[in-house]
Amino acid sequence: MNKFVKFDPRFRISRIPVRYSIGDLSAIRNLFLSQKDPSGSQLPLLPPKTEIIDDKDTEGYLVELPASLSAVLKDFINQALYHIEGRHKPGHSQDHSMLAAYVDKRQNCITQLQNVLVEVLEQERRLGIYNLFWLSVSKVILRAIHEALLKGRAEEALRSSSTVSLTQKANSLCKIHLHLIFSDLFLETLKRVDLHFQKEDEHKRKHIPYFTGTRKLKLGATFNYEFSMAIIQAQIHAIVPDMRSISTASLLQQVLIEGNERYRSGYSDFYKVYTALKTRVEQGIQNNDRGLIRIISDFLRIHTSIVSEVPIDAILFEPLVISYLSNDIKEMPYKTSTENPKGLFRRRSEKLIDLFKEDVWEMIIQDYLNLADDLRKSEIISFFRDRVSIVLLSKSLGPAKSLRLGVYEKSELAGKITYNFNPGQKIISDQRNVTLMFLDLRGYTEVSAGNITSEALKQNLYKFFDPTMEIIDHFHGSIKYYAGDGILASFGSGSWKDYHGLNAVRAAIEIQKFFKVLKDEGSMVFQGMGIGIHTGLLEDAYFFLNPIDKSVTVIGFTANLTGRLSSGKTERSEQKLDIQSVLTLNEYLVSQARSTHSIAIFEEQLLKILDVIQEEKAKEESVQIPESEFNVSVTKGVLNNNGIALSDTTFQYIQRAVPLKEIPCKTTVDYLFEDKAIEETIVFKKAGDASFKGIEGKFPVWGVYLGRWIQNKG
C-alpha cells in the first residue's frame, strides 16, 4: 500500500485522499488491526507492482478473472434476487424447484471460488495477491448487482414491502440482503479452503515434520487477514460502492433504512446525533477550544496546528471522539416544537437527550461507533478497489459506467504487469522490458583486506551509496538489491517507462560524476568503478528469509549480462612475440592460404587476431579519451570497463527513443545526444564485440562518455 500514499502539504504527511479518516499508513494499519494479535499485525498487503490503468496515469492493477467464475457469480445474483423475492413478498411461497436451483447455483459459486483461492495461496509469495483477489471478486460482484438493479429486478422484488422512496430503498435493501448472502457464501468458501490445506499440510508433514503450514508459509506469520475479512463483512462499501460521489447525509440515508438489521437506529434519530456532534466540533475548532483541539489531535495522531485542515467527517467518525463527546452532546439544546409524540419523541425538547429514552440513546451511540468502524474500513476498501481494472477480453461483456473496467485485446497486454487468476495460469505476469544498471566498485576486496576498519569501510560505502540512491530515484529508477560493493537498479516503471534506457544512462553519468568528485577530494578509497547497462526482459523472484520477511531478487539472462558488462579487466596475460616468430607465422599462412583444411585448427586463434587488428585500426581512427579512468574497451573479446558500458540492445533502444547525431570516423560512427535533462553532451562510442564466459556468441558493447571529456585527435 505504500506506493499509493502521496504527500499532502495540508497535513504535512503522506496519505491517501479519503474523508472519513486521516488515511496515512499508520491510520490504515490501526483500522485493520487484528483483534487476536494487535501488536503483530502488519499493514495490509497489496502487490508492489502496478500498471497504468487509465488515461489519467492512475497506478493500479490489471486483473483477469476466470470468465466461468464471473458467469456463475452473475447467475447466482439473479437467482438470489428470486430468493429474496420469495422471502419478502407477502403471500408468496417459494417452490421446491426454485430453492433447489438457488442451492445448486450457490454450491457452484463456492466450488469455483475454492478452486481459484487454492491456486492463489499456492502461488502467493507474501505479495498480497490474496487481498487483490478479494478486491477483484468484490468489484465483479458489484458490477453484476449494478446491472441487475438497472434492469429493475430490485423494485420488482420488493415492491410490495416498500412504501417510500421506492427505487432507492429497494436498491439498498437488495444490496443489504445480497451482502448477507455473499458474506455467508464467502465464509463457507474459506472454511472449505482451510479444510483443503489441512489435509495437504498433514500429508506434507509426513515428509517434512517441521512444516508450519501452507497459509503461514505463503502469506507470512504476521499476515493481516482483517483487510480481506472487511471486504467480506463490511457492509457500507457493498451498499454504496462509489462513496466519493455522494454526501454523508445521502450515504446514511441509504444505509440506515428499515430492514437493515445491522443498525437498529433510523436515519432521522441518527442524523440528529450526528448533527449535534458536528456542531460541537465545529464550534470548538472555530472558538479555538484548546482542550478539544488537543483531544482531537491526540485521537487522530496529528499536530494541533492542522486539526482545522482535517475533513470534518474524519473527526466525526473517529470512535474515540464519538465516545469522548457523547456525554457533552446529549446536554446540547435541540430546538423542536412539532415532534411526533408517538414512539421515541416528545414535544418541545430543550436538550438532545430529551428526545430519546436512555436505552435508545445508548443504542444510537453504539450504532454510531459500529457504523464509524464500517464506514472507515469501507472507504479504504473502495479506494483500493478503484485501483483495480478488470481486464475484459470480450467486448460483449460491456463496461458499466460506474465501475472501472478495461476492454483489451490480448496483444495490448503484452509487456504490461497483469494478474491472471485463470486456472492453471501463472498469476503474476511481471516479465517486462526494463533497463538494468549494475554498478561495481573496484578494489573492494583489497580495500576491505587492507588497513581499514569495518566501520570506516561502512562509512565510505554510505558516503557513496546514499547519494547514489537519490540519483537513481531522481531518474525514475529503483534499487533491486545491494551486493556489498555493488548496486543493481532497474529502470522502466510508471509514466517514464518509454525512456528507461536513456534514464539509466543519465543516472550512470551523474553517479560517475559524483564518484569523480569524491576521488578528486581524496575521500574515495576505492580504485575505480564500472557500470554496466542492458535492456531486456526481467522477472523477479521472491525467496523467504524467515517466517515473516522475504527477499526480492532478479533472475534471467538480462540480469546476468548486466553484471558481466560492469566487469573490469579480466584478460589473460599476453604472450610476447619476437619479429622472427611473426615472419614465420606469415610465411606459413601464405603457403597454406589455398588449403582451408590445413589452417582449420588455427581458425579460432586467427579470428581473434583479426579482431585485434580491427580494433587497433579503430583506435587509430577514433578520437582520444583523456579521462582514461572512465574508459571502456574490448581487447581480444575481453571487456575492460572502467566507465559506462552499454549493450547494443540498450543503444538501439535509446536510438529509437531520441534523435542521435552521427559523427562519422574512418571506419566507425560515433553518436552524440544533446541532453537538456542533465545539460551534457552524451557521446556513444563503439568499444567492440565482447565475449563472456558461459554465454554463447559475441556482444557489441558501447562506451558512454561526456562530450567535454573527449577531444578530437590533433
Steps between C-alpha positions, in 0.01 A plus 500: 500500500800728546516605138143637502555759772593849381636790699222738603642848572192595706564224752876477442470122482470237227146366470232380261219747416216387725255700709389272784850440643844655480606238245869471587663158526489505879127573499437224244698249704313592820167477320570140394670384819453135580290451812688177575848650474489883482874539552600254227280608211675657207360756258255328260694374198434574136736404215787749461492494119242718332412614150346815352130411475344807336573812296552702821818307587328335796712220644318181582453136408397338174312186606356217293248277679378167358205558269331196652526652851352830384218313328403287803512805729270692268269201464482458878416868552199469271391184680557667840264781401226244443591352836469845666165549327375174643598603851351852493196493273183459712308186424774369271628151569821383338462169320743215546650520151591868543661431838691206352625723218616757755690240702654351186624835368633591845695176513639569153626842615670349805673234291629751245622741769665218692692379195635846425582577864699178536710599201538856632644370827726254319650784295501766773850622593404746775413756234132564573342328199261337751360845589502604134288195415232599753497860375456371143219260589328780692523724194353240266211428740418869540500539123260209459272638775510841333387346170225300671363807677505700179265240356254573776523169680533668839183703466312195381633287785403738780218708355241371742707576813616848398292807567736799459793578275421174324792468262777616736368303794443189290852523359654547843299214651597269217868589547470437876340159446749406229788610723379262773462218247848551357663545841370159604605352166854640530542382859394150403748511211780593740411209727526261205834649395628455855388135500676448165830629634466315830501176305781617272711617794450175692630311198804730470585459868550129442811595301578837661404477870583866569282636217298789651215501250426639155316812613765600752782432255351667193330796670749550784468459875374857551265523202207735564177309428283788619508676163362205305246429777387863482444461125280203582318637807504882491164614367518861385740448208255243363197729535675817378789390274585853384517672838691802367215622280231547767458705816515353847127564549414314181726213598333470841158503337595197289643306793268582792178364356231272634603142434871551565540283806859609560383842623195543720499882479299675235648770281308784666616413854855433393527821299395709802789358701742538205393865453543576870850352501587696187380825661700431815823429310465789255428750779792370705744538210358840402527626859851358534400267783851383583383211714283358223763565233761320711267203549426479126871524410582220746222275376588556132876504569555830323644836605263751657582758233336296223180392680307774319621365163370148561175406319228538762370145443843357585442643848128417525557132415802448725368258767707659777351842423148355495545333838671801657239756390187285533427632851559859388265495203207341680481812716501729196179699431282370219221721366173328416130567549321262265652161567272201467429379857466140386793264547823654615437875480351758736371853444701822538828342618771727637790255493599236247474222760137598563412374152591144597469254780831412666518151352420641154783751538745222584376304200558795265851561635585131459367508144705815439819323616427190291414707194818709541711184496320362194504835321873562540590145395260516207655823375849348500368190323322717239816702439709193422221328309493806272865421426398164354418483130331178397638392164222402262612308194150507350326827418167324524523526878459875472650734760283660768547873528533509879775237517851496357504226239759473225427334169823373346617291213741229615784665306447827690601333826844401369768660716249607766498373857180300538346267757331202339283286730401252231556136602837355408648842420789682660320767701761776490605584148782739588752414232560837342744690289724710725850639513729371772806683628766324705759711679819329613761671719858395420742380766242409763680179596837672527356793696309280745809284554725803548563739788142618534251421774159354425340820629712720271420277203130518582510880526674520160225289346232716664668816370478371144189281500262744674528776236508231229159379616362853463644530150338172397169608651516838323520324163201276584703192585478268797771304675443125481775403742842586642785253457773623736694709250227520238147616426248356258236753394202470269348764271168455324191561710236770513448773244876518419528142382537600133832669586644247743811435289590869485414553868736219596779669301423836661515347847827322417658826380396691812629218722827502307533875545436465874759222525756726330427782748562270796816363341637847421434598864695199618198364688445191284690190608399290201724483192232543238152409386336319212133539404324255270165576334280257309136497384295183489226292658514476878321289755515525878536207738387507863677286760398463864763608753303401811133455600439873448739653247578434135785590267447627146756427232509496121567197289566434134734591219445876525631515857788267414618705202466831689735370768750387235495843335615664824805276521853634509803378310521122507706429189771238503864598519637568154765277347781704344600429141836593345532609138624160387190329639279743309688438173475123546125523558454722196697257277289206615170678443597607148604146410179350632262772381332272241455207737229586755536152651861567599421814695168381648668408828611864539164651402400626845840649569515666158157657543613645832806646325277662240287647780808655655616642164158658439490642850845653465398664172185636663705646784724682254202655323288591801522790737720484807353487852718686752288381795643146466371416848152489347593311185317199355688270263485148359829319439504149354132472585563590866312799639698749706246734659613786721215721391149441362452200272178480303360196322408539134139419592484801731676722245243409234219562748636850569551561130129430439392719792698820429682650200876433500747695290741289294871588510674295225853374557713311242358156581255568782221739593463674834166635619425819693196603699452850641320416823317794656400291802859486631634786286771285348604371159493121516731310264443135408812326366522140379750315720494166317347153517539336840487133594386380841578168658201269501304712250503398136580759235644849499332816622558848355587740782483880502684739724320808635693825547442870552582728210708728719721206602612415148674693222577437136842360421739768404 
